[in-house]
């Protein structure tokens, strides 16, 4: 690692870029079998696969007098977060949007929800010189926007070479990314120094960006766009119809496992068993973070002895104890039926956590493990305002679920605290849109 006192000059910048270009290809070749296996396992990547190599031919020529903005959002969560921003940008007559994503689930959601807002939707190219350059020549953007944690050296280099300003919106640095970028601090300005502005999602993230080498004038705190998303508020009849389609009788307590990871389903099954043993009329709704994990979850459900149904097979034909929602893009809607939400990827050995924002915005009492590093300020605030509780293990998850299942008043107090927290933290959408509008005009 270079010593911290090193400051890269233009020659150093060029050298670092070429070093990245030379290293990237062998690393890509070595990693390709794993990523190809993952893509095959998740499915849906065959269509428009040429986009990965910069061959996005569906993009129409730029309109005269209109600026083209290229927005990259890696997957479903990021795409949902920027939805309201896309709506506002698309309403500007002087702008047209090209939207790219990285995952097949993100691509499907982008097509379904944002097809009318963008002139083209595709996959982000592999960050190799020739693939990235090919995509840039094809799209010819005037502005480049990256959502959350997207930091690709070649993408930045192509923008620099074309004089295109780059903005990072809803910018955040996880614990892991923060550690990695700190180790590479002398290289940050070399590889990413041409970012026009980072619109950080929290004050903690702003300080982290400055800590890893970005100038203070490059980073502004605008807040988390995920807090400004519109939450579903179905009528009671709609909620009951959804419960019925899940196989859940009216009035039964529903525990939701939101974006669960390996090991957490077992703890949630134990919670259901404990509630049933205490005579609590209860049901379990499981929404794993990755739908393809159904193949490992179903055998565990079969061994449990509970009646269960798998959502991808259609509506439930009758009452079930457990509903496994192995579909994509439905978490918000499914959350509306929950009485208590456990946020996944947070019980040991997991440490990063999934977002608690949407469930909190809908006024749901929350449980999550100690591993919420990707959402640490939000998790801390939710605990401090008594909207959420930390459970340190599967055993604690069971006991907390039992306690709250029998205390409707406490659940409502947590729900109101969650709603109040959400109302107090709105405004990121307005701040982000106004900033981009000023820069683009």
N, C-alpha and C positions, 0 to 999 in steps of 0.2 A: 504494500500500500504506500502511496506517495505521502510524504510528510505533510502535516496540516499547513505549513507555511508556504507550500507551493502555490503559486498563482499562475494559471494557464495563460500563455500568450497566444496569438493567432496560430503560430506554428504548432503549439501544443494541442490546440483544439483540433487541428487537422489530423495530427498524429493520433489522437485519441479516437477520432471518428474512424480512421482507417484501421486502427487496432480492433475496434468493435466490429467493423465489417469483416475483417479476416477471421476473427474468433467466432462470429455468429454462425457461419455456415457449417463448420465441423460440429458445433454444439447442436445445431438444428438436425443434422444427419443422425447424430447419436440419440437425440431425444425423439426422433420421428416415430420409431416403433411404438413407444409408449403413447404418444399423442394420437397416433392413428388408431391404436387399440381403444383408447378412450372415446374417440369420435365414433368408431363403429359401435361401441357399446351403447352410447347415448342415441345414436341414429340421427337421421335427418340432414347429414352433412353433404350428401351427394349432390343435391341441387345447388347450382351456382358455385360449385367448388373452385372453378377457375378464378373467382374473385380473390382467393387466397394468393394467387400469383399475379395480382394486379390486372387481371383480364375482365374488368367490369364494363362490359360493352352496352349495358342497358341504359346508361346515363345519357340523356339527350344533350345536345350542344347548349352552351350557356345562352341565356336570353340577353339581348342588348339592353344595357342600362340597368341590369339587375346584378347584385352581388350574390355570389354563391358561397354558402357556408357549409363546410363539411363537419359533421358532428359524429364523433365516435363514442359509443356507449357499450361496454363489454358484454353485458348480459341482461337478463330480465329485470333484476332489481334496479340497475342504472337506467334502463329504458323507461320503467314505470316512473322513476323519480323525475326524469326530464320531460315527461309527457305534457304537463301544463306549460312548460317553457317552449316546447315545440309548437304548441297551439298559438302562443303569442308571437313567436318569430314568424310562423307561417302567415299570420295576418298582416305582416309588413309587406307592402307591395314592392318594395325595393330589394327584397330578399328571396332566394330560393334555397331549399335545404336538400343536401345529400346526407343520408343517414347510413352509417355502417355499425356493425356489431361483430362480436367474435363467436358467439355460441349459436348452435342450431335452434335452441329454444328462444334465444333472443331474436333471431332472425324471423321466426314464425310470429312472435308477438309484434315485432316492428311492422311486418306486412299487414297483420290483422288490424292494428290500432292506428298506425301512422302512415299508411299508404297514401291517403289523401293529402297529407301534409308535406311529403317529400317528393322531389322530382325523381329520385332513385333511392333504392334501399339495397344494400349489399353487405358482404363480409369485409372486414378489415384485412388488409394484405399482411402476409408474412413480412416481418421487419428487416428484410434483406434489401440491399441497395437496389437491385434491378427490379424486384417486385414492387417495392414502395415507389420508386421513380415512375414505373409504368402506371400505377394507379394515380399518382399526382398528375401525370400528363393527360390521363383520361378524364379526370374530374375537373381539373383547372379551378380549384377553389380560390376565393379571395380571402377567406377567413377559415381557420381551423380551430375546432373546439373539441376538447377531450373531457369526458365526464369522469369524475372521481380519481381513480388511481392509475390512469393510463399514462405511462412514461416510456416511450419508444424512441431510442436515439436516432434511428434512421428517419423516422417520421419527422422529428424535429429538424434534422439536417436538411431534408427536402424542403421544408417550410422556409428555413433560413436561406437556402440557395435561391428560392423564388421570391423572397421578400414578403412572404405571407405571415401575418401575425397569428400567433397561437395563444389560445386562452384555455386554462384549466378551470372547469366549473365544478362546484360541489367537491372541491379538492380535499383529499384526506390522505394521511399517512398512517397505516396500521403500525403496530409495534414492530412487526417484522420488516416492513418497508423502511421504517425510520432507522432501524439498526443498520440495514444494508446501505442506505444512502449516506448515513453518517460515516461508514467505512470508506465510502467513495466520495467524500465531501470535496476533495480538491478537483474532482471531475464534473461536479454538478453543473457549474457554469459552462464548462466546455461542451457538455452534451445537451443541456437543457436551458442554458442561459438566455436563449432567444424567446422564451415564453414571455408574452406581453404582460399577462397578469394571471395570478392564481387566485381564484375566488374560493377561499377556504370555507369548509363547512362548519368549523368551530374555532374558537380561540386557541384551543390546544393544537389543532392542526396548523394554524397560522404560525405558532411558535415553533412547531416541528419543522415546517418548511424553511423558516429562517435558520434554524439550527443546523440543517443539512447543507446550507450554502446559498440559498436564494436571498437576494437583497430584500430588505424590508419594504422597499417601494414596489416590489414585484408581488407582494402578498397582501390581500385584503380579506377580512372576515365578512362574508355575506350570509352565512347560515346554511342550514341543511335543507336542500330542496325536497328531501323526502318528507319533511314536516309539513310542506304546503300541498301535498297531493290530496285530491278529493277522495274522501272515503265513502264507500257505499252506505246508504241509510235506507235499507228496504223497509217496506211496510210490514207490520206483524204477519199478515197473511203470506207475504213472500218468504219470510223467514220460516214460517211453519211448513210451507211447501218444500223449501230446501231441506229442512230437517226430515221430512217424510221421504224425500228422494234418497236421503242418506240411510234411511232405515232406523231413524231415531224417533221414538214416541214423544209427543208433546209433554213438556214438563220435566223430562229427565235431565239431570245434570250432565253437561257436555264438557269434557276435558279435551283441549286441543294441543297436540304436539306439533308445533309450528317449525317447519324447516329442520327436521330432526336428522341427526347423524348416527352412525353405528354406535350401538350400546344404549342410546337414549330410548329407543323403542321398548327395550326390556324394562327400564325403570318406569315407563308409562304404563306398561302392562301390569307391573307390580302395583302401581297406584290404583288401577281399575280393580284389580283383585282385592285390594284392601278396602276400597269403597264398597264393593259388593258384599264383603264379609261383614261390614258394619250396617248393612241394610240400606245403603244409599242407592237410589235408582239413578244409575250413571251409565254413560257411554263414552267411548274413546274415539276421537277423530285424529288419525295420523296423516300428516302431510310431510313426507320426507323431502329433504332439500333436493335430492336427485331422484327423478321418477324411476330411473332404471334400477334403483335399489329394491324395487318390488320383489325381485327374484330372491333376495336374501331375507326380506321381511316376511313374505308369505309363509315359508316353512315355520318360522317362529310363531306366527299367528295360528297355524294349524296345530302346533304342539300345545298352545295355550288352552285349548278346549273352548274358547269363546267363539261365538258365531261372528263371522266377519264377511265383508264384501269389498271388492276391489273396484274403484270408481271407473277405471278405463273399460270395464266390462258393461257399463251402463248403469241406470238407476237400480237401486236395491229393490228386490221383489217382495221384501218383507222386513220385519224387525231384525236388526243385528246389534251385537254388542260393540263391534269395532268397524269403522269404515276407513279403509286405506285409500287415500286420495293420491293416486299415482298419475296425476295429470299436471299440466303446466299452466301457469297464469291464473289460477283460481284461488290462490291463498286468501286474498282480500275478501272475496265473496264467502268463502267457507268460514272465515273468522267470525262472520256475523252471527253464527249459531252457537259460538262458544260461550261458556260461563266462566272458564278459567283457561288461560293460555300459558303453556310452557314454551319458552323460546329456545330453539335447538342450537347445537354446536357449542354448548356452554358448560356441559358437565365434563369432568375429567375423563379421558385425557384431552378432550377438546378445549381450546383456549381462546378462540377468536370470536365466537358468537355470531348469531344471525340478527337481523334487525328487529328490535322491539317496537319500532316507531308506528307501524300501521295498526298493530293491535292496541297500542296505547291511544292512538288517535280515535279509535272506535270505542274507547272507554271500556277496555277489557282489563280485569286484574291480571297481573303478570307474575310468573315465576321464571327465573333463569339461574343457571349455575354461575360459578365464580369466573368462568372463562369468557368474558365479554370484551376482550381487548379491542376489537374493531369498533366497538360502540361504547367505549369506557365512559366518556362524559355523559352520554345519554343515559346509560345504565345507572350511573351514580346519581344523576338527577332524579330518575324515576324512583330509586330506592329512598332517596332523601325526602321526596314529597309523599312517600308512602303509597305509591301506585304499584310498586313491585317489591318482591322479596327475593333474596338470594338463597338458593338451596345448594349446600356444599357437596351433596352426593345424591345417588339414587334413593337412599334411605330417607334423606331429608326431603326429597321431592315427594315421596309417598306420604310422610307425616304432614307436610304443608298442604298437600292436596286434600287429605282427610279433614284437616282443620278448616280449610276454607270452604270445602263442599258442605260443611255443616253450619256455616256462618254467613248467611246471605247479607246481613247488614255490613259485615266487614268487607265482603266482596264489592258491595255498592260504594262504600267509602273509597276503596282502592280505585274503582272505576271512575268516580268523580274526580279523584286526584289526577288520574291519567288524562282525562279530558281537559282539566284546568292546565296541566303542564303543556299539553299540545296547543291550546289557545294562546298561551303566553309565549310560545316559541315560533309563531308564524311570521312570515315576512321575507323569507329567503327568495321566493319566486320574484317578488317585486324588485328586490335589490339586484338580483342577478340579471333580470331582463333589462332594467334601466341601465345597468352598467354596459351590457353588450350593445344595447341600442345606441348609446352615446359613442361607443367605439366604432360601430359600423357606419353610422351616418356621416 
